[in-house]
């Protein structure tokens, strides 16, 4: 038998799972680069489907809101496929404003309901004077690399990717478009089509709500795509910068205290002033405690009335109801003279 050289031993990369839910839609560009640069293989849970949703519903208690139930389904989808599941405790990403208690506690909730979860976490609290984002992430990174120079280089590269992604988002791109453009290193100015959401001939429709809701086609009934299919141009509440959210609140007596609620209120107010926006769709999940307050704020502070469609989604919502309501919404926009509202 001829001599055969042994196959080279290749060290298996650490597999790091990221659930396609909640903060995935805000910070995945950062996490993808950070962990890949540290040598990990980044594994994302599948796109939301019936199986993932059912899994989330079956392990979650009834009083949780839909996005948290869905997170649990995505976490369960990753168990057994990776060495760690990364799920940070995100308390604040801006001074003086916080995420809702369910969002902050989501890693604990997932740990309590998904058996065998190999959780890897970090506390992100920009409002905390005694810690910094880098210090927090250095601790997590130590599971993947002991080289401080490599960790810092990964951090800088991840920040650059995140900044580029956010430039696209603020220029009007939707999540998937911004992610693809940032991965390719394109700047919004390079985009030959111009900022996404401004192409097409139809009315400009503003979609406001939590990014993890309207960017998930399954639970939002493919809202963004449906709007575009009807010829509408779409802009979302993600496109507002933190400074623009702050500007809107400087004119109000006080904010809602919650970061996501503030963004929704600021977006509705800003979009309702814009003459080019034909109507607003506000997507809200059933069981969201902070959104119940937000609706009051919107009613009390809306400067100008535009056609406003409030779509409350839950695990029992049906496709047909959404289609009918969208039709009525477009009829309403069509009846208004151009530029009115
Ligand atoms: S903000 Fe609302 S929808 Fe989001 S996690 Fe909190 S309660 Fe749930």
py3Dmol code that shows the C-alpha trace and the ligand (Angstrom):
import py3Dmol

protein = """\
ATOM      1  CA  UNK A   1       0.000   0.000   0.000  1.00  0.00           C
ATOM      2  CA  UNK A   2       1.544   3.365  -0.990  1.00  0.00           C
ATOM      3  CA  UNK A   3       2.477   5.664   1.829  1.00  0.00           C
ATOM      4  CA  UNK A   4      -0.086   8.428   2.356  1.00  0.00           C
ATOM      5  CA  UNK A   5       0.786  11.578   4.252  1.00  0.00           C
ATOM      6  CA  UNK A   6      -1.672  12.294   7.093  1.00  0.00           C
ATOM      7  CA  UNK A   7      -4.144  15.084   6.391  1.00  0.00           C
ATOM      8  CA  UNK A   8      -3.086  18.362   8.034  1.00  0.00           C
ATOM      9  CA  UNK A   9      -4.844  18.911  11.343  1.00  0.00           C
ATOM     10  CA  UNK A  10      -6.927  22.072  10.981  1.00  0.00           C
ATOM     11  CA  UNK A  11      -8.172  23.620  14.156  1.00  0.00           C
ATOM     12  CA  UNK A  12     -11.933  24.059  14.123  1.00  0.00           C
ATOM     13  CA  UNK A  13     -13.062  27.644  14.495  1.00  0.00           C
ATOM     14  CA  UNK A  14     -15.223  28.549  17.471  1.00  0.00           C
ATOM     15  CA  UNK A  15     -18.817  28.799  16.231  1.00  0.00           C
ATOM     16  CA  UNK A  16     -20.557  31.838  17.563  1.00  0.00           C
ATOM     17  CA  UNK A  17     -24.325  32.006  17.177  1.00  0.00           C
ATOM     18  CA  UNK A  18     -26.260  35.243  16.761  1.00  0.00           C
ATOM     19  CA  UNK A  19     -30.076  35.136  16.938  1.00  0.00           C
ATOM     20  CA  UNK A  20     -31.775  36.920  14.043  1.00  0.00           C
ATOM     21  CA  UNK A  21     -33.971  38.947  16.389  1.00  0.00           C
ATOM     22  CA  UNK A  22     -34.085  42.154  18.473  1.00  0.00           C
ATOM     23  CA  UNK A  23     -30.719  43.981  18.355  1.00  0.00           C
ATOM     24  CA  UNK A  24     -29.553  41.898  15.388  1.00  0.00           C
ATOM     25  CA  UNK A  25     -31.273  44.529  13.227  1.00  0.00           C
ATOM     26  CA  UNK A  26     -29.290  47.341  14.842  1.00  0.00           C
ATOM     27  CA  UNK A  27     -25.838  45.931  15.616  1.00  0.00           C
ATOM     28  CA  UNK A  28     -25.224  42.817  13.557  1.00  0.00           C
ATOM     29  CA  UNK A  29     -22.727  44.617  11.232  1.00  0.00           C
ATOM     30  CA  UNK A  30     -20.536  45.327  14.273  1.00  0.00           C
ATOM     31  CA  UNK A  31     -20.835  41.852  15.774  1.00  0.00           C
ATOM     32  CA  UNK A  32     -20.159  40.092  12.468  1.00  0.00           C
ATOM     33  CA  UNK A  33     -16.855  41.895  11.929  1.00  0.00           C
ATOM     34  CA  UNK A  34     -15.761  41.861  15.561  1.00  0.00           C
ATOM     35  CA  UNK A  35     -16.146  38.119  16.060  1.00  0.00           C
ATOM     36  CA  UNK A  36     -14.921  37.129  12.583  1.00  0.00           C
ATOM     37  CA  UNK A  37     -11.764  39.202  13.064  1.00  0.00           C
ATOM     38  CA  UNK A  38     -11.169  37.314  16.298  1.00  0.00           C
ATOM     39  CA  UNK A  39     -11.254  34.050  14.372  1.00  0.00           C
ATOM     40  CA  UNK A  40     -14.801  32.881  15.132  1.00  0.00           C
ATOM     41  CA  UNK A  41     -17.244  31.484  12.608  1.00  0.00           C
ATOM     42  CA  UNK A  42     -20.383  33.602  12.909  1.00  0.00           C
ATOM     43  CA  UNK A  43     -23.576  31.548  12.602  1.00  0.00           C
ATOM     44  CA  UNK A  44     -26.885  33.404  12.334  1.00  0.00           C
ATOM     45  CA  UNK A  45     -30.186  31.687  13.151  1.00  0.00           C
ATOM     46  CA  UNK A  46     -32.473  31.013  10.179  1.00  0.00           C
ATOM     47  CA  UNK A  47     -34.928  33.538   8.787  1.00  0.00           C
ATOM     48  CA  UNK A  48     -38.106  33.616  10.849  1.00  0.00           C
ATOM     49  CA  UNK A  49     -40.503  30.904   9.733  1.00  0.00           C
ATOM     50  CA  UNK A  50     -43.398  28.965  11.189  1.00  0.00           C
ATOM     51  CA  UNK A  51     -41.121  26.468  12.954  1.00  0.00           C
ATOM     52  CA  UNK A  52     -38.985  29.131  14.665  1.00  0.00           C
ATOM     53  CA  UNK A  53     -42.049  31.100  15.729  1.00  0.00           C
ATOM     54  CA  UNK A  54     -43.814  27.978  17.047  1.00  0.00           C
ATOM     55  CA  UNK A  55     -40.695  26.997  18.982  1.00  0.00           C
ATOM     56  CA  UNK A  56     -40.562  30.451  20.546  1.00  0.00           C
ATOM     57  CA  UNK A  57     -44.239  30.346  21.449  1.00  0.00           C
ATOM     58  CA  UNK A  58     -44.017  26.882  22.962  1.00  0.00           C
ATOM     59  CA  UNK A  59     -41.154  27.727  25.351  1.00  0.00           C
ATOM     60  CA  UNK A  60     -42.328  31.240  26.310  1.00  0.00           C
ATOM     61  CA  UNK A  61     -44.865  32.308  28.889  1.00  0.00           C
ATOM     62  CA  UNK A  62     -48.007  34.081  27.668  1.00  0.00           C
ATOM     63  CA  UNK A  63     -47.280  37.498  29.165  1.00  0.00           C
ATOM     64  CA  UNK A  64     -44.138  38.036  27.063  1.00  0.00           C
ATOM     65  CA  UNK A  65     -44.442  40.244  23.992  1.00  0.00           C
ATOM     66  CA  UNK A  66     -44.154  38.752  20.507  1.00  0.00           C
ATOM     67  CA  UNK A  67     -40.543  39.921  19.812  1.00  0.00           C
ATOM     68  CA  UNK A  68     -39.247  38.249  22.992  1.00  0.00           C
ATOM     69  CA  UNK A  69     -41.110  35.025  22.203  1.00  0.00           C
ATOM     70  CA  UNK A  70     -39.594  35.144  18.756  1.00  0.00           C
ATOM     71  CA  UNK A  71     -36.116  35.700  20.190  1.00  0.00           C
ATOM     72  CA  UNK A  72     -36.527  32.499  22.193  1.00  0.00           C
ATOM     73  CA  UNK A  73     -37.364  30.635  18.975  1.00  0.00           C
ATOM     74  CA  UNK A  74     -34.232  31.982  17.284  1.00  0.00           C
ATOM     75  CA  UNK A  75     -32.067  31.098  20.279  1.00  0.00           C
ATOM     76  CA  UNK A  76     -33.474  27.545  20.264  1.00  0.00           C
ATOM     77  CA  UNK A  77     -32.657  27.357  16.536  1.00  0.00           C
ATOM     78  CA  UNK A  78     -28.977  27.935  17.364  1.00  0.00           C
ATOM     79  CA  UNK A  79     -28.595  25.509  20.261  1.00  0.00           C
ATOM     80  CA  UNK A  80     -26.561  22.488  19.156  1.00  0.00           C
ATOM     81  CA  UNK A  81     -25.215  24.345  16.091  1.00  0.00           C
ATOM     82  CA  UNK A  82     -22.657  26.553  17.820  1.00  0.00           C
ATOM     83  CA  UNK A  83     -20.298  26.730  20.783  1.00  0.00           C
ATOM     84  CA  UNK A  84     -21.720  29.974  22.160  1.00  0.00           C
ATOM     85  CA  UNK A  85     -24.796  32.086  21.576  1.00  0.00           C
ATOM     86  CA  UNK A  86     -24.020  35.785  21.843  1.00  0.00           C
ATOM     87  CA  UNK A  87     -26.793  37.794  23.417  1.00  0.00           C
ATOM     88  CA  UNK A  88     -25.785  41.031  25.125  1.00  0.00           C
ATOM     89  CA  UNK A  89     -27.544  42.849  27.944  1.00  0.00           C
ATOM     90  CA  UNK A  90     -28.164  46.181  26.222  1.00  0.00           C
ATOM     91  CA  UNK A  91     -29.226  48.702  28.828  1.00  0.00           C
ATOM     92  CA  UNK A  92     -28.515  52.010  27.115  1.00  0.00           C
ATOM     93  CA  UNK A  93     -26.796  53.108  23.924  1.00  0.00           C
ATOM     94  CA  UNK A  94     -27.317  56.788  24.594  1.00  0.00           C
ATOM     95  CA  UNK A  95     -26.986  58.974  27.669  1.00  0.00           C
ATOM     96  CA  UNK A  96     -30.201  59.355  29.629  1.00  0.00           C
ATOM     97  CA  UNK A  97     -32.363  56.888  27.747  1.00  0.00           C
ATOM     98  CA  UNK A  98     -32.862  53.171  28.305  1.00  0.00           C
ATOM     99  CA  UNK A  99     -34.281  50.068  26.708  1.00  0.00           C
ATOM    100  CA  UNK A 100     -37.405  48.436  28.071  1.00  0.00           C
ATOM    101  CA  UNK A 101     -36.967  45.925  30.926  1.00  0.00           C
ATOM    102  CA  UNK A 102     -37.883  42.948  28.701  1.00  0.00           C
ATOM    103  CA  UNK A 103     -35.211  43.897  26.181  1.00  0.00           C
ATOM    104  CA  UNK A 104     -32.609  44.394  28.895  1.00  0.00           C
ATOM    105  CA  UNK A 105     -33.467  41.063  30.514  1.00  0.00           C
ATOM    106  CA  UNK A 106     -33.808  39.148  27.234  1.00  0.00           C
ATOM    107  CA  UNK A 107     -30.594  37.076  27.789  1.00  0.00           C
ATOM    108  CA  UNK A 108     -31.915  35.945  31.194  1.00  0.00           C
ATOM    109  CA  UNK A 109     -35.328  35.165  29.730  1.00  0.00           C
ATOM    110  CA  UNK A 110     -33.740  33.087  26.955  1.00  0.00           C
ATOM    111  CA  UNK A 111     -31.549  31.273  29.459  1.00  0.00           C
ATOM    112  CA  UNK A 112     -34.535  30.441  31.637  1.00  0.00           C
ATOM    113  CA  UNK A 113     -36.613  28.944  28.834  1.00  0.00           C
ATOM    114  CA  UNK A 114     -34.090  27.383  26.435  1.00  0.00           C
ATOM    115  CA  UNK A 115     -32.353  24.457  28.141  1.00  0.00           C
ATOM    116  CA  UNK A 116     -28.609  24.039  27.527  1.00  0.00           C
ATOM    117  CA  UNK A 117     -28.100  27.548  26.185  1.00  0.00           C
ATOM    118  CA  UNK A 118     -24.322  28.249  26.007  1.00  0.00           C
ATOM    119  CA  UNK A 119     -24.811  31.969  26.595  1.00  0.00           C
ATOM    120  CA  UNK A 120     -22.010  34.454  25.965  1.00  0.00           C
ATOM    121  CA  UNK A 121     -22.932  37.951  27.000  1.00  0.00           C
ATOM    122  CA  UNK A 122     -21.752  41.472  27.692  1.00  0.00           C
ATOM    123  CA  UNK A 123     -23.303  44.475  29.416  1.00  0.00           C
ATOM    124  CA  UNK A 124     -23.694  47.465  27.130  1.00  0.00           C
ATOM    125  CA  UNK A 125     -24.509  50.546  29.181  1.00  0.00           C
ATOM    126  CA  UNK A 126     -23.314  53.794  27.660  1.00  0.00           C
ATOM    127  CA  UNK A 127     -24.936  55.685  30.530  1.00  0.00           C
ATOM    128  CA  UNK A 128     -22.646  53.970  33.036  1.00  0.00           C
ATOM    129  CA  UNK A 129     -19.686  56.215  33.771  1.00  0.00           C
ATOM    130  CA  UNK A 130     -17.597  53.353  35.161  1.00  0.00           C
ATOM    131  CA  UNK A 131     -17.431  51.194  32.088  1.00  0.00           C
ATOM    132  CA  UNK A 132     -16.781  51.563  28.365  1.00  0.00           C
ATOM    133  CA  UNK A 133     -17.944  49.608  25.339  1.00  0.00           C
ATOM    134  CA  UNK A 134     -14.409  48.467  24.620  1.00  0.00           C
ATOM    135  CA  UNK A 135     -13.802  47.257  28.191  1.00  0.00           C
ATOM    136  CA  UNK A 136     -17.010  45.225  28.059  1.00  0.00           C
ATOM    137  CA  UNK A 137     -16.233  43.676  24.713  1.00  0.00           C
ATOM    138  CA  UNK A 138     -12.628  42.931  25.672  1.00  0.00           C
ATOM    139  CA  UNK A 139     -13.969  40.621  28.349  1.00  0.00           C
ATOM    140  CA  UNK A 140     -16.128  38.735  25.841  1.00  0.00           C
ATOM    141  CA  UNK A 141     -13.307  38.657  23.293  1.00  0.00           C
ATOM    142  CA  UNK A 142     -10.971  37.003  25.802  1.00  0.00           C
ATOM    143  CA  UNK A 143     -12.865  33.748  25.109  1.00  0.00           C
ATOM    144  CA  UNK A 144     -11.626  33.940  21.516  1.00  0.00           C
ATOM    145  CA  UNK A 145      -8.238  35.632  21.708  1.00  0.00           C
ATOM    146  CA  UNK A 146      -5.720  36.568  24.368  1.00  0.00           C
ATOM    147  CA  UNK A 147      -3.966  39.080  22.123  1.00  0.00           C
ATOM    148  CA  UNK A 148      -4.974  42.640  23.185  1.00  0.00           C
ATOM    149  CA  UNK A 149      -3.684  44.169  19.933  1.00  0.00           C
ATOM    150  CA  UNK A 150      -5.835  41.796  17.877  1.00  0.00           C
ATOM    151  CA  UNK A 151      -8.862  42.546  20.053  1.00  0.00           C
ATOM    152  CA  UNK A 152      -8.416  46.298  19.652  1.00  0.00           C
ATOM    153  CA  UNK A 153      -7.910  45.990  15.879  1.00  0.00           C
ATOM    154  CA  UNK A 154     -11.115  43.890  15.627  1.00  0.00           C
ATOM    155  CA  UNK A 155     -12.977  46.510  17.655  1.00  0.00           C
ATOM    156  CA  UNK A 156     -11.850  49.373  15.366  1.00  0.00           C
ATOM    157  CA  UNK A 157     -12.734  47.428  12.210  1.00  0.00           C
ATOM    158  CA  UNK A 158     -16.146  46.522  13.618  1.00  0.00           C
ATOM    159  CA  UNK A 159     -16.836  50.163  14.481  1.00  0.00           C
ATOM    160  CA  UNK A 160     -15.967  51.205  10.924  1.00  0.00           C
ATOM    161  CA  UNK A 161     -18.384  48.618   9.466  1.00  0.00           C
ATOM    162  CA  UNK A 162     -21.125  49.717  11.860  1.00  0.00           C
ATOM    163  CA  UNK A 163     -20.615  53.381  10.976  1.00  0.00           C
ATOM    164  CA  UNK A 164     -20.848  52.635   7.264  1.00  0.00           C
ATOM    165  CA  UNK A 165     -24.001  50.562   7.821  1.00  0.00           C
ATOM    166  CA  UNK A 166     -25.570  53.427   9.783  1.00  0.00           C
ATOM    167  CA  UNK A 167     -24.665  55.922   7.031  1.00  0.00           C
ATOM    168  CA  UNK A 168     -26.724  53.822   4.618  1.00  0.00           C
ATOM    169  CA  UNK A 169     -29.587  53.476   7.100  1.00  0.00           C
ATOM    170  CA  UNK A 170     -29.682  57.245   7.665  1.00  0.00           C
ATOM    171  CA  UNK A 171     -29.613  57.785   3.905  1.00  0.00           C
ATOM    172  CA  UNK A 172     -32.850  55.783   3.680  1.00  0.00           C
ATOM    173  CA  UNK A 173     -31.669  52.223   2.940  1.00  0.00           C
ATOM    174  CA  UNK A 174     -33.565  49.313   4.463  1.00  0.00           C
ATOM    175  CA  UNK A 175     -31.746  46.861   6.733  1.00  0.00           C
ATOM    176  CA  UNK A 176     -30.769  44.204   4.165  1.00  0.00           C
ATOM    177  CA  UNK A 177     -29.701  46.858   1.643  1.00  0.00           C
ATOM    178  CA  UNK A 178     -27.562  48.691   4.196  1.00  0.00           C
ATOM    179  CA  UNK A 179     -25.981  45.442   5.389  1.00  0.00           C
ATOM    180  CA  UNK A 180     -25.074  44.383   1.847  1.00  0.00           C
ATOM    181  CA  UNK A 181     -23.695  47.838   0.973  1.00  0.00           C
ATOM    182  CA  UNK A 182     -21.598  48.003   4.149  1.00  0.00           C
ATOM    183  CA  UNK A 183     -20.204  44.507   3.526  1.00  0.00           C
ATOM    184  CA  UNK A 184     -19.133  45.644   0.052  1.00  0.00           C
ATOM    185  CA  UNK A 185     -17.583  48.806   1.477  1.00  0.00           C
ATOM    186  CA  UNK A 186     -19.844  51.067  -0.613  1.00  0.00           C
ATOM    187  CA  UNK A 187     -20.681  54.513   0.662  1.00  0.00           C
ATOM    188  CA  UNK A 188     -24.198  55.946   0.121  1.00  0.00           C
ATOM    189  CA  UNK A 189     -22.689  58.322  -2.465  1.00  0.00           C
ATOM    190  CA  UNK A 190     -21.412  55.315  -4.500  1.00  0.00           C
ATOM    191  CA  UNK A 191     -24.885  53.864  -4.747  1.00  0.00           C
ATOM    192  CA  UNK A 192     -25.876  54.413  -8.359  1.00  0.00           C
ATOM    193  CA  UNK A 193     -29.574  53.938  -7.564  1.00  0.00           C
ATOM    194  CA  UNK A 194     -29.440  56.680  -4.966  1.00  0.00           C
ATOM    195  CA  UNK A 195     -30.576  56.084  -1.419  1.00  0.00           C
ATOM    196  CA  UNK A 196     -32.970  53.173  -1.246  1.00  0.00           C
ATOM    197  CA  UNK A 197     -36.573  53.954  -0.542  1.00  0.00           C
ATOM    198  CA  UNK A 198     -36.607  56.956  -2.836  1.00  0.00           C
ATOM    199  CA  UNK A 199     -36.933  55.074  -6.102  1.00  0.00           C
ATOM    200  CA  UNK A 200     -40.340  54.466  -7.699  1.00  0.00           C
ATOM    201  CA  UNK A 201     -43.183  56.771  -8.592  1.00  0.00           C
ATOM    202  CA  UNK A 202     -45.769  56.103  -5.906  1.00  0.00           C
ATOM    203  CA  UNK A 203     -46.456  57.919  -2.642  1.00  0.00           C
ATOM    204  CA  UNK A 204     -43.786  58.069   0.031  1.00  0.00           C
ATOM    205  CA  UNK A 205     -44.903  55.938   2.980  1.00  0.00           C
ATOM    206  CA  UNK A 206     -43.196  56.190   6.365  1.00  0.00           C
ATOM    207  CA  UNK A 207     -43.019  52.966   8.372  1.00  0.00           C
ATOM    208  CA  UNK A 208     -42.402  53.556  12.060  1.00  0.00           C
ATOM    209  CA  UNK A 209     -41.970  51.099  14.903  1.00  0.00           C
ATOM    210  CA  UNK A 210     -39.331  48.850  16.372  1.00  0.00           C
ATOM    211  CA  UNK A 211     -36.665  47.877  13.867  1.00  0.00           C
ATOM    212  CA  UNK A 212     -36.866  44.179  14.877  1.00  0.00           C
ATOM    213  CA  UNK A 213     -40.520  44.129  13.964  1.00  0.00           C
ATOM    214  CA  UNK A 214     -40.849  45.792  10.570  1.00  0.00           C
ATOM    215  CA  UNK A 215     -37.525  44.405   9.306  1.00  0.00           C
ATOM    216  CA  UNK A 216     -38.619  40.820   9.936  1.00  0.00           C
ATOM    217  CA  UNK A 217     -40.708  39.905   6.860  1.00  0.00           C
ATOM    218  CA  UNK A 218     -42.425  36.958   8.593  1.00  0.00           C
ATOM    219  CA  UNK A 219     -43.895  38.738  11.586  1.00  0.00           C
ATOM    220  CA  UNK A 220     -44.547  42.004   9.747  1.00  0.00           C
ATOM    221  CA  UNK A 221     -46.395  40.192   6.935  1.00  0.00           C
ATOM    222  CA  UNK A 222     -43.725  41.341   4.509  1.00  0.00           C
ATOM    223  CA  UNK A 223     -44.938  44.898   4.972  1.00  0.00           C
ATOM    224  CA  UNK A 224     -41.945  46.726   3.439  1.00  0.00           C
ATOM    225  CA  UNK A 225     -42.013  44.541   0.346  1.00  0.00           C
ATOM    226  CA  UNK A 226     -45.807  44.798   0.018  1.00  0.00           C
ATOM    227  CA  UNK A 227     -45.615  48.586   0.115  1.00  0.00           C
ATOM    228  CA  UNK A 228     -42.986  48.635  -2.601  1.00  0.00           C
ATOM    229  CA  UNK A 229     -44.970  46.169  -4.674  1.00  0.00           C
ATOM    230  CA  UNK A 230     -47.805  48.675  -4.670  1.00  0.00           C
ATOM    231  CA  UNK A 231     -45.401  51.284  -6.046  1.00  0.00           C
ATOM    232  CA  UNK A 232     -44.836  53.124  -2.782  1.00  0.00           C
ATOM    233  CA  UNK A 233     -41.482  54.526  -1.816  1.00  0.00           C
ATOM    234  CA  UNK A 234     -40.610  53.596   1.756  1.00  0.00           C
ATOM    235  CA  UNK A 235     -38.766  55.419   4.507  1.00  0.00           C
ATOM    236  CA  UNK A 236     -38.551  54.028   8.055  1.00  0.00           C
ATOM    237  CA  UNK A 237     -38.034  55.319  11.564  1.00  0.00           C
ATOM    238  CA  UNK A 238     -34.536  53.772  11.456  1.00  0.00           C
ATOM    239  CA  UNK A 239     -33.505  56.566   9.097  1.00  0.00           C
ATOM    240  CA  UNK A 240     -33.612  59.210  11.834  1.00  0.00           C
ATOM    241  CA  UNK A 241     -30.241  59.838  13.470  1.00  0.00           C
ATOM    242  CA  UNK A 242     -30.019  60.022  17.263  1.00  0.00           C
ATOM    243  CA  UNK A 243     -29.571  63.801  16.900  1.00  0.00           C
ATOM    244  CA  UNK A 244     -32.820  64.091  14.909  1.00  0.00           C
ATOM    245  CA  UNK A 245     -34.694  62.095  17.572  1.00  0.00           C
ATOM    246  CA  UNK A 246     -33.251  64.472  20.188  1.00  0.00           C
ATOM    247  CA  UNK A 247     -34.292  67.553  18.165  1.00  0.00           C
ATOM    248  CA  UNK A 248     -37.924  66.454  18.129  1.00  0.00           C
ATOM    249  CA  UNK A 249     -37.924  65.860  21.858  1.00  0.00           C
ATOM    250  CA  UNK A 250     -36.332  69.197  22.653  1.00  0.00           C
ATOM    251  CA  UNK A 251     -39.637  70.752  21.540  1.00  0.00           C
ATOM    252  CA  UNK A 252     -41.702  68.490  23.806  1.00  0.00           C
ATOM    253  CA  UNK A 253     -42.107  68.667  27.552  1.00  0.00           C
ATOM    254  CA  UNK A 254     -40.538  65.238  28.113  1.00  0.00           C
ATOM    255  CA  UNK A 255     -39.704  61.943  26.440  1.00  0.00           C
ATOM    256  CA  UNK A 256     -41.167  58.510  27.014  1.00  0.00           C
ATOM    257  CA  UNK A 257     -38.062  57.367  28.936  1.00  0.00           C
ATOM    258  CA  UNK A 258     -37.557  54.410  26.561  1.00  0.00           C
ATOM    259  CA  UNK A 259     -35.132  54.691  23.632  1.00  0.00           C
ATOM    260  CA  UNK A 260     -37.338  52.823  21.168  1.00  0.00           C
ATOM    261  CA  UNK A 261     -40.496  54.672  22.231  1.00  0.00           C
ATOM    262  CA  UNK A 262     -38.733  58.014  21.781  1.00  0.00           C
ATOM    263  CA  UNK A 263     -37.668  57.039  18.265  1.00  0.00           C
ATOM    264  CA  UNK A 264     -41.225  56.110  17.317  1.00  0.00           C
ATOM    265  CA  UNK A 265     -42.714  59.343  18.677  1.00  0.00           C
ATOM    266  CA  UNK A 266     -39.991  61.509  17.100  1.00  0.00           C
ATOM    267  CA  UNK A 267     -40.413  59.756  13.743  1.00  0.00           C
ATOM    268  CA  UNK A 268     -44.178  60.157  13.655  1.00  0.00           C
ATOM    269  CA  UNK A 269     -43.883  63.850  14.488  1.00  0.00           C
ATOM    270  CA  UNK A 270     -41.111  64.438  11.937  1.00  0.00           C
ATOM    271  CA  UNK A 271     -42.766  62.457   9.143  1.00  0.00           C
ATOM    272  CA  UNK A 272     -46.152  64.066   9.754  1.00  0.00           C
ATOM    273  CA  UNK A 273     -44.535  67.493   9.116  1.00  0.00           C
ATOM    274  CA  UNK A 274     -42.902  66.401   5.853  1.00  0.00           C
ATOM    275  CA  UNK A 275     -44.918  67.426   2.804  1.00  0.00           C
ATOM    276  CA  UNK A 276     -43.476  64.582   0.698  1.00  0.00           C
ATOM    277  CA  UNK A 277     -44.739  61.865   3.076  1.00  0.00           C
ATOM    278  CA  UNK A 278     -48.169  60.642   1.984  1.00  0.00           C
ATOM    279  CA  UNK A 279     -48.995  58.503   5.019  1.00  0.00           C
ATOM    280  CA  UNK A 280     -47.572  56.700   8.040  1.00  0.00           C
ATOM    281  CA  UNK A 281     -47.793  53.029   9.008  1.00  0.00           C
ATOM    282  CA  UNK A 282     -47.098  52.404  12.667  1.00  0.00           C
ATOM    283  CA  UNK A 283     -46.295  48.736  13.347  1.00  0.00           C
ATOM    284  CA  UNK A 284     -46.595  47.685  16.967  1.00  0.00           C
ATOM    285  CA  UNK A 285     -46.440  44.281  18.622  1.00  0.00           C
ATOM    286  CA  UNK A 286     -49.271  43.061  20.813  1.00  0.00           C
ATOM    287  CA  UNK A 287     -48.213  43.040  24.460  1.00  0.00           C
ATOM    288  CA  UNK A 288     -45.625  45.830  24.190  1.00  0.00           C
ATOM    289  CA  UNK A 289     -45.767  47.752  27.451  1.00  0.00           C
ATOM    290  CA  UNK A 290     -43.811  50.782  26.225  1.00  0.00           C
ATOM    291  CA  UNK A 291     -45.886  51.168  23.042  1.00  0.00           C
ATOM    292  CA  UNK A 292     -49.084  51.640  25.055  1.00  0.00           C
ATOM    293  CA  UNK A 293     -47.556  54.908  26.313  1.00  0.00           C
ATOM    294  CA  UNK A 294     -46.209  55.814  22.912  1.00  0.00           C
ATOM    295  CA  UNK A 295     -49.681  55.807  21.347  1.00  0.00           C
ATOM    296  CA  UNK A 296     -50.804  58.416  23.919  1.00  0.00           C
ATOM    297  CA  UNK A 297     -47.793  60.570  23.095  1.00  0.00           C
ATOM    298  CA  UNK A 298     -48.491  60.389  19.399  1.00  0.00           C
ATOM    299  CA  UNK A 299     -52.135  61.413  19.857  1.00  0.00           C
ATOM    300  CA  UNK A 300     -51.170  64.305  22.105  1.00  0.00           C
ATOM    301  CA  UNK A 301     -48.279  65.669  20.035  1.00  0.00           C
ATOM    302  CA  UNK A 302     -49.022  65.129  16.372  1.00  0.00           C
ATOM    303  CA  UNK A 303     -48.525  68.510  14.664  1.00  0.00           C
ATOM    304  CA  UNK A 304     -50.359  67.622  11.448  1.00  0.00           C
ATOM    305  CA  UNK A 305     -52.706  64.807  10.590  1.00  0.00           C
ATOM    306  CA  UNK A 306     -51.655  62.361   7.883  1.00  0.00           C
ATOM    307  CA  UNK A 307     -53.277  59.066   6.998  1.00  0.00           C
ATOM    308  CA  UNK A 308     -52.048  56.888   9.869  1.00  0.00           C
ATOM    309  CA  UNK A 309     -52.411  53.116   9.854  1.00  0.00           C
ATOM    310  CA  UNK A 310     -51.705  51.393  13.179  1.00  0.00           C
ATOM    311  CA  UNK A 311     -50.907  47.724  12.559  1.00  0.00           C
ATOM    312  CA  UNK A 312     -50.839  45.695  15.752  1.00  0.00           C
ATOM    313  CA  UNK A 313     -49.294  42.314  15.061  1.00  0.00           C
ATOM    314  CA  UNK A 314     -49.329  39.177  17.161  1.00  0.00           C
ATOM    315  CA  UNK A 315     -48.921  35.474  16.587  1.00  0.00           C
ATOM    316  CA  UNK A 316     -52.596  35.182  15.591  1.00  0.00           C
ATOM    317  CA  UNK A 317     -52.686  38.052  13.079  1.00  0.00           C
ATOM    318  CA  UNK A 318     -53.699  37.045   9.577  1.00  0.00           C
ATOM    319  CA  UNK A 319     -52.436  38.015   6.170  1.00  0.00           C
ATOM    320  CA  UNK A 320     -55.899  38.908   4.840  1.00  0.00           C
ATOM    321  CA  UNK A 321     -56.498  41.562   7.524  1.00  0.00           C
ATOM    322  CA  UNK A 322     -53.227  43.311   6.639  1.00  0.00           C
ATOM    323  CA  UNK A 323     -54.004  43.339   2.907  1.00  0.00           C
ATOM    324  CA  UNK A 324     -57.462  44.857   3.444  1.00  0.00           C
ATOM    325  CA  UNK A 325     -56.147  47.528   5.768  1.00  0.00           C
ATOM    326  CA  UNK A 326     -53.326  48.436   3.385  1.00  0.00           C
ATOM    327  CA  UNK A 327     -55.843  48.840   0.571  1.00  0.00           C
ATOM    328  CA  UNK A 328     -57.922  51.218   2.683  1.00  0.00           C
ATOM    329  CA  UNK A 329     -54.749  53.109   3.643  1.00  0.00           C
ATOM    330  CA  UNK A 330     -53.717  53.611   0.003  1.00  0.00           C
ATOM    331  CA  UNK A 331     -57.247  54.764  -0.833  1.00  0.00           C
ATOM    332  CA  UNK A 332     -56.988  57.352   1.911  1.00  0.00           C
ATOM    333  CA  UNK A 333     -53.646  58.642   0.573  1.00  0.00           C
ATOM    334  CA  UNK A 334     -55.027  58.798  -2.979  1.00  0.00           C
ATOM    335  CA  UNK A 335     -57.983  60.947  -1.869  1.00  0.00           C
ATOM    336  CA  UNK A 336     -55.729  63.637  -0.422  1.00  0.00           C
ATOM    337  CA  UNK A 337     -54.503  66.332  -2.805  1.00  0.00           C
ATOM    338  CA  UNK A 338     -50.740  66.024  -3.535  1.00  0.00           C
ATOM    339  CA  UNK A 339     -48.597  67.558  -0.788  1.00  0.00           C
ATOM    340  CA  UNK A 340     -51.525  67.786   1.628  1.00  0.00           C
ATOM    341  CA  UNK A 341     -51.695  66.030   4.951  1.00  0.00           C
TER     342      UNK A 341
END
"""
ligand_1 = """\
8
LIG
S -40.091 47.397 23.615
Fe -42.074 46.362 23.619
S -41.904 44.846 21.978
Fe -39.839 45.482 22.485
S -39.146 43.991 23.986
Fe -39.994 45.732 25.131
S -42.125 45.170 25.533
Fe -41.349 43.822 23.905
"""
view = py3Dmol.view(width=600, height=400)
view.addModel(protein, "pdb")
view.setStyle({"model": 0}, {"cartoon": {"style": "trace"}})
view.addModel(ligand_1, "xyz")
view.setStyle({"model": 1}, {"stick": {}})
view.zoomTo()
view.show()
